[in-house]
Amino acid sequence: MVKVYRTTNGVTEYWEAWDDSVDLIFHWGKVGEKGETTKLPLTDRPRAREAFEREKKRLIAEGFMPVQIEKMAQVVIQYRIDGMGSVKDLDKERAIEELMNECLGWTGLGNCDGHDIGSGTLNTFAM
C-alpha cells in the first residue's frame, strides 16, 4: 500500500493505492471526505504495475509525499474488561478495528495499527 498527502491553500488531499489480489485500487480525495476510487484488474500485472509507477511519479512531481510516522497523531480506543479478557472481548476488538478502518481509511484519515488486551483493558490503536 502507498499513501501520500499534499496540502495546498489549506486543503489537504490524499492519494493511495493497494492490491487486493484481484485489482489494483486507486483512491483519492480531500482528507475527511470519501473521495473517488478506480480499479485496474491485475489480470495484466505488468500493465497494472506500470500504471501504478506512472501515477506515483506524477503525484510526487505534484507535491504529494508520505507523512512521517513521527508526525502522525495516535488515537487509542480503550475499554475496561475483566482481567486478561475473553473471546468475546477479542470479537469486540475485531469489530472496532473493522469499523475504524472503514471510517478512517476511506476518508484519508488513517487506519488501525493494532491492539493489545489484558490487565483490565482492551486497546485499539489508530493513526
Stockholm file with secondary structure:
# STOCKHOLM 1.0

chainA/1-127         MVKVYRTTNGVTEYWEAWDDSVDLIFHWGKVGEKGETTKLPLTDRPRAREAFEREKKRLIAEGFMPVQIEKMAQVVIQYRIDGMGSVKDLDKERAIEELMNECLGWTGLGNCDGHDIGSGTLNTFAM
#=GR chainA/1-127 SS CEEEEEEETTEEEEEEEEECSSEEEEEEEETTSCCEEEEEEGGGHHHHHHHHHHHHHHHHHTTCBCCCGGGSCCEEEEEECSTTCCHHHHHHHHHHHHHHHHHHHTTTSCCEEEEEEETTEEEEEEC
#=GC SS_cons         CEEEEEEETTEEEEEEEEECSSEEEEEEEETTSCCEEEEEEGGGHHHHHHHHHHHHHHHHHTTCBCCCGGGSCCEEEEEECSTTCCHHHHHHHHHHHHHHHHHHHTTTSCCEEEEEEETTEEEEEEC
//
